[in-house]
Amino acid sequence: MVYVPSEHSSSTYGKGMENALSNTTTAGLSTETKINIPFNHNLTTNQELEYIREALLSGRTSGDGSFTKKCKAWLEQQTGCASALITHSCTAALEMAAILANIQPGDEVIMPSYTFVSTANAFVLRGGVPVFVDIRPDTLNIDETCIEAAITSRTKAIAPVHYAGVSCEMNAIMAIAQEHDLLVIEDAAQAISAQYHGKPVGTMGHMSALSFHETKNIMSGEGGALLINDRTLLERAEIIREKGTNRSKFFRGELDKYTWVDVGSSYLPSDLIAAFLLAQLEQSEYLLKRRGDIWNYYHETFAVLEAQGLVRRPQIPAHCQHNGHIYYLIVQDLETRTALMAHLKAKGIQSTFHYVPLHSAPAGLKYGRAVGSMEHTDRLSDCLIRLPLGSAMSMQEATQVSTAVLEFLLP
Ligand SMILES: *Cc1c(COP(=O)(O)O)cnc(C)c1O
């Protein structure tokens, strides 16, 4: 296969990304500095267009066509999950998970506050209550030792988020879930191809949600998948995804007509999107390698800053294999971060920070509650800066970024 980078592959220039990731914020994009190095620049190749053309010419562009089936098979084969249901976003997959988990008004779901809004919203839409706990200072993942104190008689599920494609402590989390009879719904939006003790991330909980948003490692513009690991959820998952009907069974010839049997909605992507996604999945090794090379370059280059106590670099536990989704630095304080982002911006380098913690956000206060100290969440969300990273980024661009960071931070 020939890989031909296309220059316009990811248009996260300017305002678009702020809309896409609402509790993520880019550096003052309102003014007119030219962006030379965008925050997110992912590679597409001729293969995406080739498959999209094929899907168009087939005359079959709605959901669950041949490309959707191939994406499903690819994910099932790679992860070993019982079923991979392709959706139009990770948000949609999380909403399906909330319905599957039978979340009723007042039911509680324990999750980190340091996450994207969709982790919480999916449950709030069903009347559920997000119960926020703090994160670990090393991986920025949910602190598994905070979970038990947050369990009440209303707790239904735990929603760990694998931040930056580094797995949460799933052995501990699954043990707690088993003891208290809770479901585990993994927000694996950032974690495709990551591993925990050699197991694919997204296959340890009862179900997990992946994202193929433009900003993720593997993308289809918008896109997602719900991986089902608990086979007892399989039949209902198909029904929820097909507007509450048993149409999937009908299409397989298992029924002679299909009908409305449960609640549901439309969670299928068009086969045009699946065509885009299949091309990306098939090249995933190459795309992840390109990202990983930049991640490793940054990591080595910034060792000198960490040695001098000026920043903290990402920490990857030995039993976790990450996927290079995010490169971040933790700087001393909010002032340093603001000044560093301005310095980068003046050089045409786009950087971002996240997350505005959910527990203290207006909707978080209204719909959820926090348990225990949020010390790490609050501090790290003030001090974390994300550097440009994407499969279309060149080493030369990475060098420009690291030079600008070093010249600002080194005394
Ligand atoms: C990107 C992301 C989502 C949302 O993904 P979409 O596909 O845009 O709906 C949810 N959770 C986390 C942690 C994410 O990073």
The ligand as an SDF file (V2000), in Angstrom:
LIG
                    3D

 15 15  0  0  0  0  0  0  0  0999 V2000
  -12.8920   12.4330   22.3350 C   0  0  0  0  0  0  0  0  0  0  0  0
  -13.4590   11.9310   23.6030 C   0  0  0  0  0  0  0  0  0  0  0  0
  -14.8260   11.6440   23.7410 C   0  0  0  0  0  0  0  0  0  0  0  0
  -15.8420   11.9630   22.6880 C   0  0  0  0  0  0  0  0  0  0  0  0
  -15.6230   11.3610   21.4740 O   0  0  0  0  0  0  0  0  0  0  0  0
  -16.5670   11.6940   20.2310 P   0  0  0  0  0  0  0  0  0  0  0  0
  -16.2590   10.6160   19.2490 O   0  0  0  0  0  0  0  0  0  0  0  0
  -16.1680   13.0660   19.7500 O   0  0  0  0  0  0  0  0  0  0  0  0
  -17.9770   11.6640   20.6800 O   0  0  0  0  0  0  0  0  0  0  0  0
  -15.2670   11.1000   24.9270 C   0  0  0  0  0  0  0  0  0  0  0  0
  -14.4220   10.8580   25.9440 N   0  0  0  0  0  0  0  0  0  0  0  0
  -13.1140   11.1570   25.8620 C   0  0  0  0  0  0  0  0  0  0  0  0
  -12.2210   10.8510   27.0270 C   0  0  0  0  0  0  0  0  0  0  0  0
  -12.5910   11.7110   24.6940 C   0  0  0  0  0  0  0  0  0  0  0  0
  -11.2850   11.9980   24.6210 O   0  0  0  0  0  0  0  0  0  0  0  0
  1  2  1  0
  2  3  1  0
  2 14  2  0
  3  4  1  0
  3 10  2  0
  4  5  1  0
  5  6  1  0
  6  7  2  0
  6  8  1  0
  6  9  1  0
 10 11  1  0
 11 12  2  0
 12 13  1  0
 12 14  1  0
 14 15  1  0
M  END
$$$$
